[in-house]
């Protein structure tokens, strides 16, 4: 019942306006081949604003993952390459690259001036997975083209796996928008893995 309530709250926030995070991370360990994970939740920043965020990921190979992320201001896809894995190396390392579309306010004093851009992303995540807990940190960059607007993010995250299938995630950190302002950000997301 509690999970259903959280999911309802997250879905109802899908229509809220906000600056967007563009950058919710995935844990450093990539999914195994044939595995699927879905999470949805709320990302908030220090303006203060909150937006709905949903992610879907599939393990194409044990070292290659395909991810899609949606929020009110962006729809992005990426490939994640698992360079190191917790079970084999004691630490996990994943590199990511992708793209999609994102929107951006033209000025901070109005919500009417929204610009739409193609987007290119790249990132790195390092962490470790234990039996039901993952700790990770990472950097992700987003370049909005053709405006050459760059967004950098650095975050730490925790992902708990309950009963082998249910996911609870927390993230926190900051995002620098085009070198002229920095936002504190956090996210809570719930989901499942099969």
C-alpha positions in Angstrom: 0.0 0.0 0.0 2.8 2.4 0.9 4.5 1.7 -2.5 1.2 2.4 -4.3 0.9 5.7 -2.5 4.4 6.8 -3.4 3.9 5.8 -7.0 0.6 7.9 -7.1 2.4 10.9 -5.6 5.2 10.6 -8.2 2.9 10.3 -11.1 0.8 13.3 -9.9 4.0 15.4 -9.9 4.5 14.7 -13.6 2.7 17.9 -14.5 4.5 20.2 -12.1 6.7 22.9 -13.7 10.4 23.0 -12.7 13.9 23.7 -13.9 14.6 20.0 -14.4 17.6 17.9 -13.3 18.4 16.3 -16.7 20.8 14.1 -14.8 19.5 11.4 -12.5 22.3 8.8 -12.4 22.3 5.0 -12.6 24.4 2.8 -10.2 27.9 2.0 -11.4 27.2 -1.7 -11.9 25.5 -2.3 -15.2 22.5 -4.6 -15.4 23.2 -8.2 -16.4 22.2 -9.3 -20.0 18.4 -9.6 -20.3 17.7 -7.8 -17.0 15.3 -4.8 -16.9 14.9 -2.0 -14.4 12.2 0.7 -14.1 12.1 3.5 -11.6 10.0 6.6 -11.2 10.2 9.4 -8.6 10.7 13.0 -7.8 13.7 15.2 -8.4 13.9 18.5 -6.6 16.3 21.5 -6.6 17.1 24.4 -4.4 15.0 27.0 -6.4 12.8 25.1 -4.9 11.1 23.1 -7.6 10.2 19.4 -8.1 9.7 17.4 -11.3 8.7 13.8 -12.1 11.5 11.5 -13.3 11.2 8.1 -14.9 14.0 5.7 -16.0 13.9 2.4 -17.9 17.1 0.3 -18.4 17.8 -3.0 -20.1 21.0 -5.1 -20.0 22.0 -5.7 -23.6 25.2 -7.6 -22.5 26.7 -8.1 -19.1 28.8 -5.0 -19.7 26.4 -2.9 -21.9 23.2 -1.2 -20.8 20.7 0.9 -22.7 18.9 3.6 -20.6 16.0 6.0 -21.2 15.1 8.9 -18.9 12.1 11.1 -19.0 11.3 14.2 -17.0 9.1 17.3 -17.8 12.0 19.1 -19.5 14.0 16.3 -21.2 13.8 12.9 -22.8 17.3 11.3 -23.1 18.7 7.9 -24.0 22.2 6.6 -23.3 24.5 3.6 -23.6 26.4 2.6 -20.5 29.6 0.6 -20.7 30.5 -1.4 -17.6 34.3 -1.2 -17.5 34.6 -2.7 -14.0 32.1 -4.8 -11.9 31.9 -5.1 -8.1 31.9 -8.9 -8.1 35.1 -9.2 -10.1 37.1 -6.0 -9.2 35.7 -4.9 -5.8 34.6 -1.7 -7.4 32.4 -0.8 -10.4 33.0 1.8 -13.1 30.7 2.7 -15.9 31.0 5.2 -18.8 28.0 6.6 -20.6 27.2 8.5 -23.8 23.9 9.4 -25.3 21.5 12.1 -26.4 18.0 13.2 -26.9 16.0 16.4 -26.4 15.8 19.0 -23.6 14.1 22.3 -22.9 15.5 25.3 -21.2 14.1 28.7 -20.0 15.4 31.5 -22.1 15.6 33.8 -19.0 15.2 33.1 -15.3 12.5 35.8 -14.8 9.8 34.2 -17.0 8.5 30.7 -17.7 7.1 31.8 -21.1 10.4 31.8 -23.0 11.3 28.1 -23.4 13.9 27.0 -25.9 14.0 23.4 -27.2 17.4 21.8 -28.1 18.9 18.5 -29.1 21.1 17.3 -26.3 24.3 15.2 -26.0 25.3 13.5 -22.7 28.4 11.9 -21.3 29.2 10.6 -17.9 31.1 8.4 -15.5 29.9 6.6 -12.4 32.0 4.7 -9.8 30.6 2.7 -6.9 30.2 -0.7 -5.3 27.3 -3.2 -5.0 26.8 -5.4 -2.0 24.0 -8.0 -1.6 21.1 -5.6 -1.5 22.7 -2.1 -1.4 24.6 0.0 -3.9 26.6 3.1 -3.2 27.7 5.2 -6.2 28.9 8.7 -7.2 29.3 10.2 -10.6 29.5 13.1 -13.0 27.3 13.7 -15.9 27.5 16.5 -18.5 24.7 17.6 -20.8 25.4 19.8 -23.8 22.3 21.5 -25.3 22.9 22.0 -29.0 22.9 24.4 -30.9 22.8 26.9 -28.0 26.0 25.5 -26.6 24.5 25.6 -23.1 26.4 23.2 -20.8 25.0 21.5 -17.6 27.4 19.7 -15.2 26.2 17.5 -12.4 28.0 15.7 -9.5 25.9 13.4 -7.3 26.1 10.6 -4.7 23.5 7.9 -4.6 22.2 4.9 -2.7 20.1 2.1 -4.2 18.4 -0.5 -2.0 17.0 -3.7 -3.5 14.3 -5.3 -1.4 13.1 -8.9 -2.0 15.4 -9.2 -5.1 13.1 -7.0 -7.2 11.9 -3.8 -5.6 14.2 -0.7 -5.8 14.4 2.4 -3.5 16.9 5.0 -4.6 18.2 8.3 -3.1 20.5 10.8 -4.8 21.9 14.2 -3.8 24.4 16.6 -5.2 24.6 19.8 -7.3 24.3 20.9 -10.9 26.1 23.9 -12.5 24.2 25.5 -15.3 26.4 27.1 -17.9 28.8 28.3 -15.3 26.5 31.0 -14.0 24.5 29.3 -11.3 24.6 26.2 -9.2 21.6 24.3 -7.8 21.5 21.8 -5.0 19.5 18.8 -6.1 18.1 15.6 -4.7 16.0 12.7 -6.0 13.9 9.9 -4.6 12.8 7.1 -6.8 11.0 3.7 -6.5 10.8 0.9 -9.0 11.5 -2.7 -9.8 14.1 -5.0 -11.4 13.4 -8.3 -13.3 
